Amino acid sequence: MTDCTYCGCPVEAHDPVFVSDSPDGAPTGQFCNYGCLSAHIDEAGLTTGTACEWSPNQ
Ligand SMILES: [Zn+2]
C-alpha cells in the first residue's frame, strides 16, 4: 500500500497521481487524485517562488 502524501489514504483505492521532483524520475509524492495533489500544492505553497511565473494578464 502507498499512502497519499496529502491525506494519508491508500492511493490504490482511488485514481492515483504520482509526482517526481528528482532528476532520475523516482516518485517523491503520490496522491489519491488531482484534488489531493492540488490541495497539497496549495498547503505547501509550492506555487510560490518557483521559476515558472505565468500570469493570465500578460
Ligand atoms: Zn489523498
N, CA, C, O and the ligand as a Tripos MOL2 file, in Angstrom:
@<TRIPOS>MOLECULE
protein
  233   231    59     0     0
PROTEIN
NO_CHARGES

@<TRIPOS>ATOM
      1 N           0.8340   -1.1990    0.0000 N.3       1 MET1
      2 CA          0.0000    0.0000    0.0000 C.3       1 MET1
      3 C           0.8770    1.2600    0.0000 C.2       1 MET1
      4 O           1.9120    1.3160    0.6640 O.2       1 MET1
      5 N           0.4460    2.2370   -0.7400 N.am      2 THR2
      6 CA          1.1400    3.5110   -0.7850 C.3       2 THR2
      7 C           0.1990    4.5980   -0.2880 C.2       2 THR2
      8 O          -0.8990    4.7760   -0.8150 O.2       2 THR2
      9 N           0.6430    5.3210    0.7340 N.am      3 ASP3
     10 CA         -0.2240    6.3380    1.3290 C.3       3 ASP3
     11 C          -0.1060    7.6670    0.6010 C.2       3 ASP3
     12 O           0.9720    8.0680    0.1620 O.2       3 ASP3
     13 N          -1.2340    8.3310    0.4870 N.am      4 CYS4
     14 CA         -1.2920    9.6450   -0.1250 C.3       4 CYS4
     15 C          -0.4210   10.6310    0.6620 C.2       4 CYS4
     16 O          -0.4850   10.6930    1.8900 O.2       4 CYS4
     17 N           0.3870   11.3950   -0.0650 N.am      5 THR5
     18 CA          1.2580   12.3780    0.5820 C.3       5 THR5
     19 C           0.4500   13.4310    1.3290 C.2       5 THR5
     20 O           0.9020   13.9700    2.3390 O.2       5 THR5
     21 N          -0.7350   13.7170    0.8320 N.am      6 TYR6
     22 CA         -1.5440   14.7820    1.4420 C.3       6 TYR6
     23 C          -2.4240   14.2700    2.5800 C.2       6 TYR6
     24 O          -2.3480   14.7850    3.6960 O.2       6 TYR6
     25 N          -3.2680   13.2530    2.3100 N.am      7 CYS7
     26 CA         -4.2680   12.8640    3.3020 C.3       7 CYS7
     27 C          -3.9770   11.5280    3.9730 C.2       7 CYS7
     28 O          -4.6330   11.1800    4.9540 O.2       7 CYS7
     29 N          -2.9970   10.7670    3.4590 N.am      8 GLY8
     30 CA         -2.5970    9.5370    4.1030 C.3       8 GLY8
     31 C          -3.4300    8.3150    3.7470 C.2       8 GLY8
     32 O          -3.1900    7.2290    4.2740 O.2       8 GLY8
     33 N          -4.4150    8.4790    2.8540 N.am      9 CYS9
     34 CA         -5.2110    7.3340    2.4170 C.3       9 CYS9
     35 C          -4.4060    6.4950    1.4180 C.2       9 CYS9
     36 O          -3.5190    7.0140    0.7400 O.2       9 CYS9
     37 N          -4.7170    5.2010    1.3290 N.am     10 PRO10
     38 CA         -4.0570    4.3680    0.3140 C.3      10 PRO10
     39 C          -4.4550    4.8340   -1.0890 C.2      10 PRO10
     40 O          -5.6320    4.8100   -1.4450 O.2      10 PRO10
     41 N          -3.4700    5.2570   -1.8770 N.am     11 VAL11
     42 CA         -3.7870    5.8170   -3.1880 C.3      11 VAL11
     43 C          -4.3430    4.7770   -4.1480 C.2      11 VAL11
     44 O          -5.0420    5.1230   -5.1000 O.2      11 VAL11
     45 N          -4.0370    3.4960   -3.9050 N.am     12 GLU12
     46 CA         -4.5320    2.4570   -4.8100 C.3      12 GLU12
     47 C          -6.0500    2.3630   -4.8040 C.2      12 GLU12
     48 O          -6.6470    1.8160   -5.7310 O.2      12 GLU12
     49 N          -6.6780    2.9010   -3.7490 N.am     13 ALA13
     50 CA         -8.1260    2.8430   -3.6400 C.3      13 ALA13
     51 C          -8.8020    3.8900   -4.5220 C.2      13 ALA13
     52 O         -10.0250    3.9040   -4.6580 O.2      13 ALA13
     53 N          -7.9930    4.7670   -5.1200 N.am     14 HIS14
     54 CA         -8.5610    5.8600   -5.9140 C.3      14 HIS14
     55 C          -7.9490    5.8130   -7.3160 C.2      14 HIS14
     56 O          -7.6950    4.7350   -7.8530 O.2      14 HIS14
     57 N          -7.7180    6.9710   -7.8940 N.am     15 ASP15
     58 CA         -7.0940    7.0690   -9.2060 C.3      15 ASP15
     59 C          -5.7850    7.8140   -9.0120 C.2      15 ASP15
     60 O          -5.7210    9.0210   -9.2450 O.2      15 ASP15
     61 N          -4.7350    7.1090   -8.5870 N.am     16 PRO16
     62 CA         -3.5460    7.7710   -8.0520 C.3      16 PRO16
     63 C          -2.7860    8.6130   -9.0680 C.2      16 PRO16
     64 O          -2.7540    8.3280  -10.2650 O.2      16 PRO16
     65 N          -2.1770    9.6670   -8.5290 N.am     17 VAL17
     66 CA         -1.3240   10.5500   -9.3100 C.3      17 VAL17
     67 C           0.0530   10.5480   -8.6520 C.2      17 VAL17
     68 O           0.1770   10.7840   -7.4500 O.2      17 VAL17
     69 N           1.0840   10.2800   -9.4490 N.am     18 PHE18
     70 CA          2.4440   10.2690   -8.9180 C.3      18 PHE18
     71 C           3.2140   11.4590   -9.4590 C.2      18 PHE18
     72 O           3.1110   11.8080  -10.6350 O.2      18 PHE18
     73 N           3.9900   12.0770   -8.5730 N.am     19 VAL19
     74 CA          4.8010   13.2090   -8.9880 C.3      19 VAL19
     75 C           6.2540   12.9510   -8.5980 C.2      19 VAL19
     76 O           6.5400   12.1590   -7.7000 O.2      19 VAL19
     77 N           7.1640   13.6330   -9.2870 N.am     20 SER20
     78 CA          8.5810   13.4680   -9.0000 C.3      20 SER20
     79 C           9.2890   14.8040   -9.0710 C.2      20 SER20
     80 O           9.1280   15.5540  -10.0330 O.2      20 SER20
     81 N          10.0780   15.0990   -8.0420 N.am     21 ASP21
     82 CA         10.8950   16.3030   -8.0370 C.3      21 ASP21
     83 C          12.3500   15.9900   -8.3510 C.2      21 ASP21
     84 O          13.1600   16.9080   -8.4800 O.2      21 ASP21
     85 N          12.6920   14.7270   -8.4760 N.am     22 SER22
     86 CA         14.0880   14.3510   -8.6280 C.3      22 SER22
     87 C          14.4360   14.1150  -10.1050 C.2      22 SER22
     88 O          13.5890   13.6780  -10.8840 O.2      22 SER22
     89 N          15.6870   14.4050  -10.4810 N.am     23 PRO23
     90 CA         16.1080   14.2670  -11.8810 C.3      23 PRO23
     91 C          16.0020   12.8470  -12.4180 C.2      23 PRO23
     92 O          15.8070   12.6560  -13.6180 O.2      23 PRO23
     93 N          16.1260   11.8550  -11.5540 N.am     24 ASP24
     94 CA         16.0800   10.4760  -12.0330 C.3      24 ASP24
     95 C          14.6600    9.9530  -12.2010 C.2      24 ASP24
     96 O          14.4570    8.8130  -12.6190 O.2      24 ASP24
     97 N          13.6810   10.7860  -11.8750 N.am     25 GLY25
     98 CA         12.2980   10.4100  -12.0990 C.3      25 GLY25
     99 C          11.6880    9.5400  -11.0360 C.2      25 GLY25
    100 O          10.5590    9.0770  -11.2020 O.2      25 GLY25
    101 N          12.3970    9.2940   -9.9350 N.am     26 ALA26
    102 CA         11.8320    8.4910   -8.8630 C.3      26 ALA26
    103 C          10.6850    9.2530   -8.1900 C.2      26 ALA26
    104 O          10.8360   10.4330   -7.8710 O.2      26 ALA26
    105 N           9.5400    8.5940   -7.9690 N.am     27 PRO27
    106 CA          8.4100    9.2870   -7.3510 C.3      27 PRO27
    107 C           8.7520    9.8140   -5.9650 C.2      27 PRO27
    108 O           9.2800    9.0840   -5.1260 O.2      27 PRO27
    109 N           8.4470   11.0840   -5.7330 N.am     28 THR28
    110 CA          8.6820   11.6860   -4.4310 C.3      28 THR28
    111 C           7.3720   12.0020   -3.7260 C.2      28 THR28
    112 O           7.3670   12.4520   -2.5800 O.2      28 THR28
    113 N           6.2570   11.7640   -4.4190 N.am     29 GLY29
    114 CA          4.9680   12.0200   -3.8130 C.3      29 GLY29
    115 C           3.8960   11.2790   -4.5730 C.2      29 GLY29
    116 O           4.0160   11.0590   -5.7780 O.2      29 GLY29
    117 N           2.8480   10.8920   -3.8700 N.am     30 GLN30
    118 CA          1.7290   10.2460   -4.5340 C.3      30 GLN30
    119 C           0.4370   10.7270   -3.8970 C.2      30 GLN30
    120 O           0.3880   11.0280   -2.7050 O.2      30 GLN30
    121 N          -0.6070   10.7930   -4.7110 N.am     31 PHE31
    122 CA         -1.8650   11.3830   -4.2630 C.3      31 PHE31
    123 C          -3.0340   10.5430   -4.7650 C.2      31 PHE31
    124 O          -2.9400    9.8840   -5.8010 O.2      31 PHE31
    125 N          -4.1410   10.5740   -4.0150 N.am     32 CYS32
    126 CA         -5.3460    9.8340   -4.3910 C.3      32 CYS32
    127 C          -5.8240   10.2500   -5.7790 C.2      32 CYS32
    128 O          -6.2240    9.4200   -6.5950 O.2      32 CYS32
    129 N          -5.7700   11.5560   -6.0230 N.am     33 ASN33
    130 CA         -6.2910   12.1200   -7.2590 C.3      33 ASN33
    131 C          -5.7660   13.5490   -7.3810 C.2      33 ASN33
    132 O          -4.9900   14.0070   -6.5430 O.2      33 ASN33
    133 N          -6.1890   14.2400   -8.4180 N.am     34 TYR34
    134 CA         -5.7060   15.6060   -8.6060 C.3      34 TYR34
    135 C          -6.2100   16.5540   -7.5190 C.2      34 TYR34
    136 O          -5.6060   17.6000   -7.2850 O.2      34 TYR34
    137 N          -7.2920   16.2050   -6.8640 N.am     35 GLY35
    138 CA         -7.7900   17.0230   -5.7660 C.3      35 GLY35
    139 C          -6.8020   17.0790   -4.6170 C.2      35 GLY35
    140 O          -6.5140   18.1550   -4.0930 O.2      35 GLY35
    141 N          -6.2760   15.9120   -4.2190 N.am     36 CYS36
    142 CA         -5.2810   15.8650   -3.1550 C.3      36 CYS36
    143 C          -3.9850   16.5300   -3.6080 C.2      36 CYS36
    144 O          -3.3240   17.2080   -2.8210 O.2      36 CYS36
    145 N          -3.6250   16.3390   -4.8580 N.am     37 LEU37
    146 CA         -2.4150   16.9760   -5.3820 C.3      37 LEU37
    147 C          -2.5410   18.4940   -5.3140 C.2      37 LEU37
    148 O          -1.6280   19.1860   -4.8640 O.2      37 LEU37
    149 N          -3.6800   18.9960   -5.7640 N.am     38 SER38
    150 CA         -3.9130   20.4420   -5.7610 C.3      38 SER38
    151 C          -3.9230   20.9970   -4.3450 C.2      38 SER38
    152 O          -3.3420   22.0500   -4.0830 O.2      38 SER38
    153 N          -4.5800   20.2930   -3.4340 N.am     39 ALA39
    154 CA         -4.6550   20.7310   -2.0410 C.3      39 ALA39
    155 C          -3.2690   20.7500   -1.4080 C.2      39 ALA39
    156 O          -2.9350   21.6590   -0.6480 O.2      39 ALA39
    157 N          -2.4680   19.7410   -1.7270 N.am     40 HIS40
    158 CA         -1.1110   19.6720   -1.1930 C.3      40 HIS40
    159 C          -0.2740   20.8480   -1.7080 C.2      40 HIS40
    160 O           0.4740   21.4640   -0.9500 O.2      40 HIS40
    161 N          -0.4050   21.1490   -2.9870 N.am     41 ILE41
    162 CA          0.3380   22.2630   -3.5850 C.3      41 ILE41
    163 C          -0.0490   23.5680   -2.9140 C.2      41 ILE41
    164 O           0.8150   24.3810   -2.5870 O.2      41 ILE41
    165 N          -1.3430   23.7730   -2.7070 N.am     42 ASP42
    166 CA         -1.7980   24.9980   -2.0510 C.3      42 ASP42
    167 C          -1.2690   25.0900   -0.6280 C.2      42 ASP42
    168 O          -0.7870   26.1400   -0.2040 O.2      42 ASP42
    169 N          -1.3600   23.9930    0.1040 N.am     43 GLU43
    170 CA         -0.9660   23.9950    1.5070 C.3      43 GLU43
    171 C           0.5370   24.1770    1.6740 C.2      43 GLU43
    172 O           0.9900   24.8390    2.6080 O.2      43 GLU43
    173 N           1.3050   23.5860    0.7640 N.am     44 ALA44
    174 CA          2.7590   23.6560    0.8570 C.3      44 ALA44
    175 C           3.3140   24.9210    0.2160 C.2      44 ALA44
    176 O           4.5030   25.2160    0.3440 O.2      44 ALA44
    177 N           2.4500   25.6750   -0.4810 N.am     45 GLY45
    178 CA          2.9110   26.9050   -1.1140 C.3      45 GLY45
    179 C           3.8800   26.6470   -2.2480 C.2      45 GLY45
    180 O           4.7730   27.4520   -2.5120 O.2      45 GLY45
    181 N           3.6990   25.5050   -2.9260 N.am     46 LEU46
    182 CA          4.6580   25.1200   -3.9540 C.3      46 LEU46
    183 C           4.6040   26.0140   -5.1870 C.2      46 LEU46
    184 O           5.5200   25.9900   -6.0100 O.2      46 LEU46
    185 N           3.5470   26.7960   -5.3190 N.am     47 THR47
    186 CA          3.4540   27.6670   -6.4880 C.3      47 THR47
    187 C           4.1060   29.0210   -6.2250 C.2      47 THR47
    188 O           4.1720   29.8680   -7.1160 O.2      47 THR47
    189 N           4.5910   29.2240   -4.9910 N.am     48 THR48
    190 CA          5.2220   30.4930   -4.6450 C.3      48 THR48
    191 C           6.7310   30.4030   -4.8110 C.2      48 THR48
    192 O           7.3630   29.4810   -4.2940 O.2      48 THR48
    193 N           7.2980   31.3450   -5.5210 N.am     49 GLY49
    194 CA          8.7440   31.4130   -5.6380 C.3      49 GLY49
    195 C           9.3480   30.4380   -6.6260 C.2      49 GLY49
    196 O          10.5610   30.2250   -6.6140 O.2      49 GLY49
    197 N           8.5410   29.8470   -7.4740 N.am     50 THR50
    198 CA          9.0980   28.9520   -8.4740 C.3      50 THR50
    199 C           9.5850   29.7570   -9.6710 C.2      50 THR50
    200 O           9.2910   30.9460   -9.7970 O.2      50 THR50
    201 N          10.3210   29.1040  -10.5340 N.am     51 ALA51
    202 CA         10.8570   29.7780  -11.7070 C.3      51 ALA51
    203 C           9.7840   30.0070  -12.7570 C.2      51 ALA51
    204 O           9.9290   30.8560  -13.6370 O.2      51 ALA51
    205 N           8.7070   29.2410  -12.6560 N.am     52 CYS52
    206 CA          7.6630   29.3450  -13.6620 C.3      52 CYS52
    207 C           6.6400   30.3980  -13.2340 C.2      52 CYS52
    208 O           5.7460   30.1270  -12.4320 O.2      52 CYS52
    209 N           6.7840   31.5600  -13.7650 N.am     53 GLU53
    210 CA          5.8650   32.6470  -13.4340 C.3      53 GLU53
    211 C           4.9800   32.9250  -14.6300 C.2      53 GLU53
    212 O           5.4420   33.4230  -15.6560 O.2      53 GLU53
    213 N           3.7190   32.6050  -14.4940 N.am     54 TRP54
    214 CA          2.7710   32.7870  -15.5730 C.3      54 TRP54
    215 C           1.6170   33.6270  -15.0810 C.2      54 TRP54
    216 O           1.0680   33.3660  -14.0100 O.2      54 TRP54
    217 N           1.2480   34.6150  -15.8360 N.am     55 SER55
    218 CA          0.1350   35.4660  -15.4580 C.3      55 SER55
    219 C          -0.8690   35.5270  -16.5860 C.2      55 SER55
    220 O          -0.4880   35.7140  -17.7420 O.2      55 SER55
    221 N          -2.1390   35.3760  -16.2780 N.am     56 PRO56
    222 CA         -3.1610   35.4460  -17.3230 C.3      56 PRO56
    223 C          -3.3030   36.8460  -17.9090 C.2      56 PRO56
    224 O          -3.9520   37.0290  -18.9380 O.2      56 PRO56
    225 N          -2.6980   37.8290  -17.2550 N.am     57 ASN57
    226 CA         -2.8150   39.2040  -17.7100 C.3      57 ASN57
    227 C          -1.7130   39.6070  -18.6860 C.2      57 ASN57
    228 O          -1.6890   40.7380  -19.1720 O.2      57 ASN57
    229 N          -0.8130   38.6890  -18.9650 N.am     58 GLN58
    230 CA          0.2970   39.0430  -19.8590 C.3      58 GLN58
    231 C           0.1390   38.3940  -21.2290 C.2      58 GLN58
    232 O           0.9830   38.5860  -22.1040 O.2      58 GLN58
    233 ZN         -5.3540   11.7860   -0.6670 Zn       59 ZN59
@<TRIPOS>BOND
     1     1     2 1
     2     2     3 1
     3     3     4 2
     4     3     5 am
     5     5     6 1
     6     6     7 1
     7     7     8 2
     8     7     9 am
     9     9    10 1
    10    10    11 1
    11    11    12 2
    12    11    13 am
    13    13    14 1
    14    14    15 1
    15    15    16 2
    16    15    17 am
    17    17    18 1
    18    18    19 1
    19    19    20 2
    20    19    21 am
    21    21    22 1
    22    22    23 1
    23    23    24 2
    24    23    25 am
    25    25    26 1
    26    26    27 1
    27    27    28 2
    28    27    29 am
    29    29    30 1
    30    30    31 1
    31    31    32 2
    32    31    33 am
    33    33    34 1
    34    34    35 1
    35    35    36 2
    36    35    37 am
    37    37    38 1
    38    38    39 1
    39    39    40 2
    40    39    41 am
    41    41    42 1
    42    42    43 1
    43    43    44 2
    44    43    45 am
    45    45    46 1
    46    46    47 1
    47    47    48 2
    48    47    49 am
    49    49    50 1
    50    50    51 1
    51    51    52 2
    52    51    53 am
    53    53    54 1
    54    54    55 1
    55    55    56 2
    56    55    57 am
    57    57    58 1
    58    58    59 1
    59    59    60 2
    60    59    61 am
    61    61    62 1
    62    62    63 1
    63    63    64 2
    64    63    65 am
    65    65    66 1
    66    66    67 1
    67    67    68 2
    68    67    69 am
    69    69    70 1
    70    70    71 1
    71    71    72 2
    72    71    73 am
    73    73    74 1
    74    74    75 1
    75    75    76 2
    76    75    77 am
    77    77    78 1
    78    78    79 1
    79    79    80 2
    80    79    81 am
    81    81    82 1
    82    82    83 1
    83    83    84 2
    84    83    85 am
    85    85    86 1
    86    86    87 1
    87    87    88 2
    88    87    89 am
    89    89    90 1
    90    90    91 1
    91    91    92 2
    92    91    93 am
    93    93    94 1
    94    94    95 1
    95    95    96 2
    96    95    97 am
    97    97    98 1
    98    98    99 1
    99    99   100 2
   100    99   101 am
   101   101   102 1
   102   102   103 1
   103   103   104 2
   104   103   105 am
   105   105   106 1
   106   106   107 1
   107   107   108 2
   108   107   109 am
   109   109   110 1
   110   110   111 1
   111   111   112 2
   112   111   113 am
   113   113   114 1
   114   114   115 1
   115   115   116 2
   116   115   117 am
   117   117   118 1
   118   118   119 1
   119   119   120 2
   120   119   121 am
   121   121   122 1
   122   122   123 1
   123   123   124 2
   124   123   125 am
   125   125   126 1
   126   126   127 1
   127   127   128 2
   128   127   129 am
   129   129   130 1
   130   130   131 1
   131   131   132 2
   132   131   133 am
   133   133   134 1
   134   134   135 1
   135   135   136 2
   136   135   137 am
   137   137   138 1
   138   138   139 1
   139   139   140 2
   140   139   141 am
   141   141   142 1
   142   142   143 1
   143   143   144 2
   144   143   145 am
   145   145   146 1
   146   146   147 1
   147   147   148 2
   148   147   149 am
   149   149   150 1
   150   150   151 1
   151   151   152 2
   152   151   153 am
   153   153   154 1
   154   154   155 1
   155   155   156 2
   156   155   157 am
   157   157   158 1
   158   158   159 1
   159   159   160 2
   160   159   161 am
   161   161   162 1
   162   162   163 1
   163   163   164 2
   164   163   165 am
   165   165   166 1
   166   166   167 1
   167   167   168 2
   168   167   169 am
   169   169   170 1
   170   170   171 1
   171   171   172 2
   172   171   173 am
   173   173   174 1
   174   174   175 1
   175   175   176 2
   176   175   177 am
   177   177   178 1
   178   178   179 1
   179   179   180 2
   180   179   181 am
   181   181   182 1
   182   182   183 1
   183   183   184 2
   184   183   185 am
   185   185   186 1
   186   186   187 1
   187   187   188 2
   188   187   189 am
   189   189   190 1
   190   190   191 1
   191   191   192 2
   192   191   193 am
   193   193   194 1
   194   194   195 1
   195   195   196 2
   196   195   197 am
   197   197   198 1
   198   198   199 1
   199   199   200 2
   200   199   201 am
   201   201   202 1
   202   202   203 1
   203   203   204 2
   204   203   205 am
   205   205   206 1
   206   206   207 1
   207   207   208 2
   208   207   209 am
   209   209   210 1
   210   210   211 1
   211   211   212 2
   212   211   213 am
   213   213   214 1
   214   214   215 1
   215   215   216 2
   216   215   217 am
   217   217   218 1
   218   218   219 1
   219   219   220 2
   220   219   221 am
   221   221   222 1
   222   222   223 1
   223   223   224 2
   224   223   225 am
   225   225   226 1
   226   226   227 1
   227   227   228 2
   228   227   229 am
   229   229   230 1
   230   230   231 1
   231   231   232 2
@<TRIPOS>SUBSTRUCTURE
     1 MET1         2 RESIDUE 1 A MET
     2 THR2         6 RESIDUE 1 A THR
     3 ASP3        10 RESIDUE 1 A ASP
     4 CYS4        14 RESIDUE 1 A CYS
     5 THR5        18 RESIDUE 1 A THR
     6 TYR6        22 RESIDUE 1 A TYR
     7 CYS7        26 RESIDUE 1 A CYS
     8 GLY8        30 RESIDUE 1 A GLY
     9 CYS9        34 RESIDUE 1 A CYS
    10 PRO10       38 RESIDUE 1 A PRO
    11 VAL11       42 RESIDUE 1 A VAL
    12 GLU12       46 RESIDUE 1 A GLU
    13 ALA13       50 RESIDUE 1 A ALA
    14 HIS14       54 RESIDUE 1 A HIS
    15 ASP15       58 RESIDUE 1 A ASP
    16 PRO16       62 RESIDUE 1 A PRO
    17 VAL17       66 RESIDUE 1 A VAL
    18 PHE18       70 RESIDUE 1 A PHE
    19 VAL19       74 RESIDUE 1 A VAL
    20 SER20       78 RESIDUE 1 A SER
    21 ASP21       82 RESIDUE 1 A ASP
    22 SER22       86 RESIDUE 1 A SER
    23 PRO23       90 RESIDUE 1 A PRO
    24 ASP24       94 RESIDUE 1 A ASP
    25 GLY25       98 RESIDUE 1 A GLY
    26 ALA26      102 RESIDUE 1 A ALA
    27 PRO27      106 RESIDUE 1 A PRO
    28 THR28      110 RESIDUE 1 A THR
    29 GLY29      114 RESIDUE 1 A GLY
    30 GLN30      118 RESIDUE 1 A GLN
    31 PHE31      122 RESIDUE 1 A PHE
    32 CYS32      126 RESIDUE 1 A CYS
    33 ASN33      130 RESIDUE 1 A ASN
    34 TYR34      134 RESIDUE 1 A TYR
    35 GLY35      138 RESIDUE 1 A GLY
    36 CYS36      142 RESIDUE 1 A CYS
    37 LEU37      146 RESIDUE 1 A LEU
    38 SER38      150 RESIDUE 1 A SER
    39 ALA39      154 RESIDUE 1 A ALA
    40 HIS40      158 RESIDUE 1 A HIS
    41 ILE41      162 RESIDUE 1 A ILE
    42 ASP42      166 RESIDUE 1 A ASP
    43 GLU43      170 RESIDUE 1 A GLU
    44 ALA44      174 RESIDUE 1 A ALA
    45 GLY45      178 RESIDUE 1 A GLY
    46 LEU46      182 RESIDUE 1 A LEU
    47 THR47      186 RESIDUE 1 A THR
    48 THR48      190 RESIDUE 1 A THR
    49 GLY49      194 RESIDUE 1 A GLY
    50 THR50      198 RESIDUE 1 A THR
    51 ALA51      202 RESIDUE 1 A ALA
    52 CYS52      206 RESIDUE 1 A CYS
    53 GLU53      210 RESIDUE 1 A GLU
    54 TRP54      214 RESIDUE 1 A TRP
    55 SER55      218 RESIDUE 1 A SER
    56 PRO56      222 RESIDUE 1 A PRO
    57 ASN57      226 RESIDUE 1 A ASN
    58 GLN58      230 RESIDUE 1 A GLN
    59 ZN59       233 GROUP 0 **** ****
